[in-house]
Amino acid sequence: MSSICPIILSDDHVARVAAAEGPLHDPRWRMLEDDDLDALADRLTQDRLRPIPIFAYGSLIWNPGFAVQARRRGQAIGWHRSFSISLDHFRGTPERPGLMLALAQGGCCDGLVLEVEQGTEVESLRAILRRELVAHELSANACWIEVETERGREDALTFYADPVGAEVAQLTIEQQAHRLARAAGAAGSGAEYLLRTVRGLAEHGIYDSYIWTLQQLVAEEIDADLRHASAV
């Protein structure tokens, strides 16, 4: 796959994006505490079979952050990847806004189904929900979707499928690339996130034409900035 669909974005590109300081989270948010996370986990997983399946399509692929019992390929039915959540914190600032990956309706999305290791549900779900949902204002961004796997159709828990309570930016892929090539914040740059995502997908043999086009456009934007700076 790499010879047909090469990854153009590189560590060198990422290193050229200037770092930026800013808040990790929106200061207006009310953060989820352990009791909130446990209650949310109970509501989301009540009457669901164990092990709990999580559908990963972005950073959970390359950095799950919880105990994974098993992994298998899965295709989300009726969803596709989209860098659509506007960020003025985390991997962005008001001056250099970023974008976060979400799922949008339509099409299909290849990813991984990650099973939460049985016996670790409390700590694993706390870790997943604290990271993915963060605050009360975002707590509606977890839902069960249909996923096609080697076992047939099954349900899996995922995050930010049609985002709720987040600022959604309807941008062309060129506009997304323009933002991601320059965005940075307390958690790093948009280019770094995109590179880690495309590498994570490639590692598992997953090809998404949208992500591959986007990483090439971001690399071209960063190269253009370097040429402009050299010419000044």
Secondary structure, DSSP 8 states (H G I E B T S, - for coil): -TTTS-----HHHHHTS------SS-TT--B--HHHHHHHHHHHHTT--SS-EEEESSHHHH---S-EEEEEEEEEEEEEEEEEEEESSSS--SSS-EEEEEEEEEEEEEEEEEEE-TT-HHHHHHHHHHHHT-BGGGTT-EEEEEEEETTEEEEEEEE-BS-SSS-B----HHHHHHHHTT-EETTEEHHHHHHHHHHHHHHTT---HHHHHHHHHHHHHHHHHHHHHHH-
